[in-house]
Amino acid sequence: MIKTITRAALAISLSVTAATALGADKTLVFCSEGSPGGFNPSLHSAGTDFDASAQPIYNRLTEFEPGTTKVVPGLAESWTVSDDGTVYTFKLRKGVKWHSNKHFTPTRDFNADDILYSFNRQWKEDHPYHSVSGGKYLYFGWMDMGPALKSIDKLDDYTVRFTLNGPDAPFISNLAMDFASILSAEYADKMAAAGTMETVDNSPIGTGPFEFVSYKKDSVIRFNGFKDYWEGAPKIDKLIYAITTDATVRFQKLKAGECHIMPYPNSADLDAMGKDPNINLLSQEGLNVGYLGFNTQKAPFNNKSVRQALSMAIDKQAILDVVFKGAGSAAKNPIPPTMWSYNDKIADYPYDPATAKKLLDAAGVKNLKTDIWAMPVQRPYNPNARRMAELIQADWAKVGVTAEIKSYEWGEYRERIRAGEHETALLGWTGDNGDPDNFMFVLLGCAAAKSNVARWCNEEFDGYLRAAKKTSNQAERTKLYEKAQVVFKQEAPWFTVAHSVQFRPVRKEVKNFKIHPLGSHIFKYVDLQ
């Protein structure tokens, strides 16, 4: 297996070197951290999946301006909102071309039919594509989109109206998220007629800046720049994702010129990256949070006192020192301090093993045996989950708790957590749209309780979040989110660990690459010198 990956990396490196020497196509190589679960963003939930699909291949009705959380027009060039906040009417962009592949050549431009297909597939259980490829539309459910929608109507080929059951303040931002990517209805119809419906999800067709070419699992994804892209052809002719799970190996490839950009560097390598004359080490405070979630559906974690005790038993500062090495700040709330509505008045649980032991004794918990699930991959919010789990394991041992560390392949890890197999698990979140709703409602609201890490539903907490959705007044929303954070801290469904700084080492020849606060990697404006 090692020889296969090495040969693939060498082939990529030689092709890039040869192209540069001959002045041929500009080829950008991104050393990605893992294999995607698929190429339809509505069916997946991890940044690795979205990096390989939503950003290069697709567009959405609204988009985020690169480097910011500002919402700008995408496939919708404009929109209006009714006075009561329930009717959104979108004017669609004309002349937007679709990609093509060996299965499909489009006969028309993007239009309203594509909007209806992309959303109705997720929303309506009787839609012919609803159950295709497993039919798990995680974000659509987490965002509570089904109950929010009353109707989606095509007024004409370039006008679509969304009617909601009530006001939903983050709705426009939600439509800029990856799960709301627009797929081709014509392609879907053709694959349905051919009896190969899953082809839509495995051989993607979009309107984005890059056309999908091929994918070899755990090795490489290839894209070509889409010359008919509606914003103008990208400056890169070819885009290659060299899948490289080890951060040390990614750094070696970056230094050798085998790739141009890498995500999620080891904290221990940052100093060397900063001193390398061929590398620009970009950094930005991340909209993220890393946490240990307690499965509140399993005893004794259904007991608030036990969750509080285990939180007090963990030395958070040691984790920051050992795992983050100065590139993270202690988290006490489920949202980062850079986000509006952050409640700084809340006090974090202190590191207090003696009190933790007393709380466990009072709850009748003795000789507890449990687990700590640790992700197998680096994420923006956790650079080394295994090491973090080991530190927590040692801390809990001091209060009489024995914890077994478990891990699985990244896709399996997430599936097992959604199934509730864990007792405690490390995970985290990078914001999708810059709104507090995207952290608290998606991760901790009752609508997501059946599949999130804590499996926690608190009616008081959920009530504050739902009230905040119904007003566009940010001051009112802030008060509600501040109250929700108080409930969260008292109930302790998570041990909040850290908010990390994002680092992106980029070779000097790369121009116009920006760190996105939402964690995406966007290449449509990038050039190579």
Secondary structure, DSSP 4 states (H G I P E B T S, - for coil): -HHHHHHHHHHHHHHHHHHHHHT---EEEE--SS--S-S-GGG--SHHHHHHTHHHH---SEEEPTTS--EEESSEEEEEE-TTS-EEEEEEPSSPPP--BTTB--SS---HHHHHHHHHHHH-TTSTTTTGGG---HHHHHTTHHHHEEEEEEEETTEEEEEESS--TTHHHHTTSGGG----HHHHHHHHHHT-TTHHHHS---SSSEEEEEEETTTEEEEEE-TT-TT---S-SEEEEE----HHHHHHHHHHTS-SB-SS--GGGHHHHHH-TTEEEEEEE-SEEEEEEE-TTSTTTTSHHHHHHHHHTS-HHHHIIIIITTSEEE--SSS-TTSTT--TTPPPPP--HHHHHHHHHHTT--S-EEEEE--SS-BTTBS-HHHHHHHHHHHHHTTT-EEEEE---HHHHHHHHHTT--SEEEEEEE-SSS-THHHHHHHHSGGGTTTSSS----HHHHHHHHHHHT---HHHHHHHHHHHHHHHHHH-SEEEEEEEEEEEEEETTEES----TTS----TT-EE-
